[in-house]
Amino acid sequence: MLRKLQLLTVVLVILSTNLFAQSSNDQLEFTAISAIKIFTPDQYNLQGKAWGGELAYHFNMADNKANYATMLGISSIDIVASYRSYQSLTINNDPASKGSLGSVYGLIGRLEIPVFKAGPVKLLFTPGIGFAYSTESYFDNKNPLVGSHLNLAAQGGLKLFTAITSTTGIQAGIDVFHYSNVGVRVPNFGINSYNLSLGLVQNIDQKGPSTPQNPFVYDHKSSIEFGGDLGMRGVFESRKELHRAGFYAGYSYQLSPVFSLKGGFDAGYYFTPFNPKDFNATFAEYGSSYDKWRAGISIGGDMMIGRLAVMAAYGYYLHYHSYYNNKTYWTPGLKYYVLPWMALQAKAYIHNTDADYLGLGLLFRVHP
């Protein structure tokens, strides 16, 4: 009996492999989601169940030989629309809080990167970033976790995919999902969840994007960068804002067409610094500064995906008269190169896990 079962397994694998011909077609994905753990900062506990679903369009990258696609091993670039229901959750076991977190609609850009393949089976790493719209906020019902309707969202996980016919596959996964507003409105604790997913993937009659004839390439090994941004930080339990400006000057060295290292000088300007005599109107958690200027040095890197660059850096303050005596910071963000020497950028300034503000601005590059 065991030999027969082994033989049947081998036959099914061979049949499945033959059925699943290598395809360069785009795909549609329908996925159900169930949260297995939902959490936020320690002073708040969440109870209840959360569920949802995703509809994704996969741009198949099999025929795309762009540097980022081949070096990162990207199998597809996805546009993902999602719905998540948090209606049944309660905060700190308070029955009156049930429904206060509402539902969340998301729109995320995501990569699928195979990390393991065996015949028709693939293990995929799936990082993504985008936007989330919450139907409820603090200003609607006083819930202490979500300060705005519009939020940033991040997602990352692993999916196990297997083909079941030449055009259809199924996949199961686990991921973590987070949304918050980067301090634009406070409170801004946000919500995190670990999720299980099960989905169906279907090929469609549409070829994936081919390699562009004139791909965007930045081919200078060394460059000097200058940037600036403007942003705002919310005032607790208020619709008012505290405005910030950020400045950067640094050096970037290109390791490959996709990855580069950088180091430089960061400065931040407070239009309204922290004033203990006007505590509620000027306090900004770990971003509270008694002075109008803060400054530090940072080191990090960029990952280029065509014209889009994912950036992150970690820094140490040279000067920061901080309410909490902060010494370090980090700055994740995105850049989009309109020209080889100029990019639009969105840059977040974060202390530990507390977002100070999101700055929108420009970055300029010159090469020696």
C-alpha positions in Angstrom: 0.0 0.0 0.0 2.8 2.4 0.9 4.5 1.7 -2.5 1.3 2.4 -4.3 0.9 5.7 -2.5 4.5 6.7 -3.3 3.9 5.8 -6.9 0.7 7.8 -7.0 2.5 10.8 -5.5 5.3 10.7 -8.1 2.7 10.4 -10.9 0.7 13.4 -9.6 3.9 15.5 -9.3 5.0 14.6 -12.9 1.5 15.3 -14.2 1.3 18.6 -12.3 4.7 19.6 -13.7 3.7 18.8 -17.2 0.4 20.6 -16.8 2.0 23.7 -15.5 3.9 24.9 -18.6 6.2 27.9 -18.0 4.0 30.9 -18.8 4.7 34.6 -19.3 1.0 35.5 -18.9 -0.4 37.9 -16.3 -2.6 36.5 -13.6 -5.5 37.3 -11.4 -5.5 36.2 -7.7 -8.5 35.9 -5.3 -7.5 35.4 -1.7 -9.3 35.0 1.6 -7.6 36.3 4.8 -8.0 35.4 8.4 -6.1 37.2 11.2 -4.5 34.9 13.8 -3.1 37.7 16.0 -4.0 41.4 16.1 -1.9 43.8 18.2 -1.0 47.4 18.9 1.3 49.1 21.6 1.2 47.4 25.0 -1.2 49.8 26.8 -4.0 48.5 24.5 -5.2 45.0 24.0 -7.4 43.9 21.1 -9.9 41.1 21.3 -12.0 39.5 18.6 -11.7 38.2 15.1 -10.7 39.9 11.9 -11.1 38.7 8.3 -10.9 39.9 4.8 -10.0 39.3 1.2 -7.6 40.4 -1.6 -8.0 40.8 -5.3 -4.6 41.1 -7.0 -3.4 41.6 -10.6 0.0 40.0 -11.3 2.2 41.6 -14.0 4.3 38.6 -15.0 8.0 39.5 -15.2 9.2 36.3 -16.9 10.1 38.1 -20.2 11.4 41.3 -18.5 15.2 41.5 -18.4 15.5 44.8 -16.6 18.3 44.9 -14.1 16.1 44.9 -11.1 13.9 42.1 -12.3 16.8 39.7 -13.0 19.0 40.7 -10.0 16.2 40.5 -7.4 14.6 37.5 -9.2 11.1 39.1 -9.3 8.5 36.8 -10.8 5.7 39.4 -10.7 4.8 42.9 -9.7 1.3 43.0 -8.2 -1.4 45.6 -7.7 -3.5 44.5 -4.7 -6.9 45.7 -3.6 -8.0 44.5 -0.2 -10.8 44.6 2.4 -10.3 43.8 6.1 -13.1 43.8 8.7 -12.2 44.9 12.2 -15.8 45.3 13.2 -15.8 42.6 15.8 -12.7 43.8 17.7 -12.9 45.3 21.2 -10.2 47.4 22.9 -9.2 46.4 26.4 -12.2 44.1 26.7 -14.6 47.1 26.7 -17.9 46.0 25.0 -18.7 49.6 24.1 -15.6 49.7 21.9 -16.8 47.0 19.6 -17.0 48.3 16.0 -14.9 51.4 16.8 -12.1 50.3 14.5 -14.4 49.8 11.5 -13.1 48.3 8.3 -10.0 49.0 6.2 -9.8 49.2 2.4 -6.3 48.9 1.0 -4.4 49.5 -2.3 -0.8 48.1 -2.3 2.0 47.6 -4.7 3.7 44.2 -4.1 6.6 42.1 -5.4 6.6 38.4 -5.6 10.1 36.9 -5.3 10.6 33.1 -5.4 13.0 31.9 -2.7 12.5 28.2 -3.4 11.2 26.1 -6.4 10.5 22.4 -6.7 8.5 21.5 -9.9 5.1 23.2 -9.7 5.7 24.3 -6.1 7.2 27.8 -5.3 7.8 29.5 -2.0 7.4 33.3 -2.5 8.5 36.3 -0.5 5.9 39.0 -0.9 6.8 42.5 0.4 4.5 45.4 -0.4 3.6 49.0 0.5 0.7 51.3 -0.2 -2.4 53.0 1.3 -5.2 52.0 3.6 -8.5 53.8 4.2 -10.0 53.3 7.6 -13.8 53.8 7.9 -13.3 55.0 11.5 -10.9 57.3 13.2 -10.4 59.0 16.6 -12.4 62.0 15.4 -15.4 59.8 14.6 -15.7 57.8 17.8 -12.7 58.5 20.1 -11.0 55.2 19.4 -7.4 55.6 20.7 -5.6 53.8 17.9 -6.3 55.4 14.6 -6.1 59.2 14.1 -7.1 59.5 10.4 -9.0 57.9 7.7 -6.1 57.8 5.2 -3.1 55.8 6.3 0.1 54.2 4.9 0.1 50.4 4.8 3.0 47.9 4.7 2.8 44.1 4.2 5.2 41.3 4.0 5.0 37.5 4.1 5.6 34.1 2.6 3.3 32.2 0.2 3.4 28.6 -0.9 2.1 28.2 -4.5 1.4 25.1 -6.5 -0.1 24.6 -9.9 -3.2 22.4 -10.2 -3.7 22.8 -14.0 -1.8 24.4 -16.8 -3.5 27.8 -16.1 -4.6 27.6 -12.5 -2.8 27.4 -9.1 -3.6 27.6 -5.4 -1.5 29.3 -2.7 -1.5 29.5 1.1 0.5 32.1 3.0 1.3 33.9 6.2 2.0 37.6 6.5 2.1 40.6 8.7 0.0 43.7 7.8 0.4 47.2 9.4 -1.3 50.5 8.9 -0.9 53.9 10.5 -0.6 57.5 9.3 3.1 58.4 10.0 2.0 61.0 12.6 -0.1 63.2 10.3 -3.0 62.8 12.9 -2.6 61.6 16.4 -3.3 59.3 18.2 -1.4 57.2 15.7 -0.7 53.8 17.3 -2.0 52.0 14.3 -2.9 48.3 14.0 -0.8 45.2 13.2 -1.9 41.7 12.4 -0.5 38.3 11.6 -2.7 36.7 8.9 -3.2 33.3 7.2 -4.4 33.4 3.6 -5.7 30.9 1.0 -6.1 31.9 -2.6 -6.7 30.9 -6.2 -4.4 32.2 -9.0 -5.6 32.1 -12.6 -3.6 32.9 -15.8 -5.3 35.3 -18.2 -4.8 36.0 -21.9 -2.4 38.9 -21.4 1.4 38.8 -21.7 3.4 40.4 -19.0 5.5 43.6 -19.6 8.6 43.0 -21.7 12.0 44.8 -21.2 11.7 48.5 -22.2 13.8 49.5 -25.2 15.3 52.4 -23.3 15.2 51.4 -19.6 16.0 54.0 -16.9 19.6 53.5 -15.8 21.7 55.6 -13.4 25.2 54.6 -14.5 27.4 56.8 -12.2 29.3 54.9 -9.5 29.6 58.0 -7.3 27.2 60.8 -6.7 26.6 63.6 -4.3 23.0 64.1 -3.1 21.1 67.1 -1.9 17.5 66.9 -0.7 14.7 68.7 1.2 11.2 68.1 2.3 8.2 69.5 4.1 5.8 67.7 6.4 3.5 68.0 9.3 3.0 66.2 12.7 -0.5 66.1 14.2 -1.4 67.6 17.6 -2.8 65.1 20.0 -6.7 65.0 20.0 -6.7 67.9 17.6 -7.0 68.6 13.9 -4.1 71.1 14.1 -0.6 70.4 12.8 3.0 71.1 13.8 5.1 71.7 10.6 8.5 70.4 10.0 11.2 70.7 7.3 14.0 68.2 6.6 17.3 68.6 4.7 19.9 66.1 3.6 23.4 66.2 2.0 25.4 63.0 1.4 27.4 60.7 -0.8 26.1 57.6 -2.6 28.2 54.7 -4.1 26.6 52.4 -6.5 27.4 48.7 -5.8 25.3 47.4 -8.7 22.6 48.7 -11.1 20.1 47.9 -8.2 21.9 48.5 -4.9 23.8 51.5 -3.6 25.3 52.5 -0.2 25.0 56.1 1.1 26.0 58.2 4.1 25.3 61.8 4.9 24.1 64.6 7.1 20.4 65.1 8.1 18.9 68.3 9.6 15.4 69.0 10.8 13.7 72.3 11.4 10.8 72.8 13.8 8.5 75.7 12.9 7.0 75.2 16.4 9.3 73.5 18.9 8.2 71.9 22.1 7.0 74.3 24.8 6.3 72.8 28.3 4.1 75.8 29.0 1.9 74.8 26.1 2.3 71.0 26.5 -0.7 69.6 24.7 -0.3 71.9 21.6 3.4 71.3 21.1 4.2 67.8 22.4 5.1 65.3 19.7 6.1 62.1 21.6 9.7 61.1 20.7 9.8 63.9 18.1 9.5 66.6 20.7 12.4 69.1 20.5 13.1 72.1 22.7 15.2 73.7 19.9 14.2 74.6 16.4 17.0 72.5 14.9 18.1 68.9 15.2 21.0 67.3 13.2 22.6 63.9 12.7 24.6 61.7 10.5 23.2 58.6 8.9 24.2 55.5 6.8 22.0 53.4 4.7 21.2 52.3 1.2 18.9 52.4 -1.8 17.3 49.6 -3.9 16.4 50.7 -7.4 13.3 49.2 -9.1 13.3 51.0 -12.4 12.7 54.7 -11.6 11.5 53.8 -8.1 14.0 53.6 -5.3 13.3 52.1 -1.9 15.5 53.8 0.7 16.4 53.4 4.3 19.0 54.8 6.6 19.9 54.7 10.3 21.3 57.7 12.1 22.9 59.1 15.2 22.1 62.7 16.4 24.9 65.2 16.7 22.4 67.7 18.2 18.9 67.0 19.4 17.6 68.8 22.6 15.0 66.1 22.9 12.2 65.7 25.6 13.2 62.0 25.8 16.9 62.4 25.2 16.8 60.5 21.9 20.2 59.6 20.4 19.2 57.7 17.2 16.7 57.8 14.4 15.9 56.1 11.1 14.5 57.3 7.8 12.7 54.9 5.4 11.1 56.2 2.2 10.5 56.1 -1.5 12.0 58.1 -4.4 10.8 58.3 -7.9 13.3 59.6 -10.5 11.7 62.0 -12.9 15.1 62.6 -14.4 18.5 60.8 -13.7 19.5 63.7 -11.5 16.2 64.6 -9.8 13.6 62.6 -7.8 10.4 63.1 -6.0 10.7 61.7 -2.5 8.6 60.7 0.5 10.7 60.3 3.6 9.6 59.3 7.0 11.5 60.3 10.2 11.1 57.7 12.9 12.4 57.2 16.5 12.3 53.6 17.6 8.8 52.7 16.3 7.3 56.2 16.8 6.9 58.1 13.5 7.6 61.8 13.8 6.4 63.0 10.4 6.4 62.2 6.7 8.2 64.7 4.5 7.4 65.2 0.8 10.1 66.9 -1.3 12.9 66.6 -3.9 16.3 65.0 -4.2 19.0 66.1 -6.5 22.1 64.1 -7.6 25.4 65.3 -9.1 28.4 63.2 -9.9 32.0 64.2 -9.3 
